[in-house]
Amino acid sequence: MDFTYQAVGGGRVDSPYVAVWIEDAAGELVQTVSLWYKADESKYLKDLKRWNSKNNRDAMTTGATRIPGSFSVAWDGTDLDGALVADGEYVVCIEAAREDGPYQIICETVAISGSLAPTALTPSGELTAASVELIA
């Protein structure tokens, strides 16, 4: 999954908290792919509203926040138990929030059936571009 986070406005811009995850067709959390936040400020994870409502925080990949730019993250096709997921429809979600800045989310359904050609996702606010591709 590739996405671009481009902050708007001038002056100092705080790095956003970002969550990237996969849901099944029923809206249940399949896997948190990546989570970027300041470890000493985990209380602000609630600002990632949809991710926070679905995640029990038992299993997640974390990392520091990053300045605006373009990024790639990879999902290994497994669920929270480490099992490969079956072909089907899944929802790719990218959510971002920052202090004194806007909240934005991209959630789009993609069909995975052994392959998935590069697919552009609809931008949202400061998430100015996003795409997903299955690489076997």
Secondary structure, 3 states (H helix, E strand, C coil): CEEEECCCCCCCCCCCEEEEEEEECCCCEEEEEEEECCHHHHHHHHHCHHHHHHCCCCCCCEECCCCCEEEECCCCCECCCCCECCCEEEEEEEEEECCCCCEEEEEEEEEECCCEEEEEECCECCEEEEEEEECC
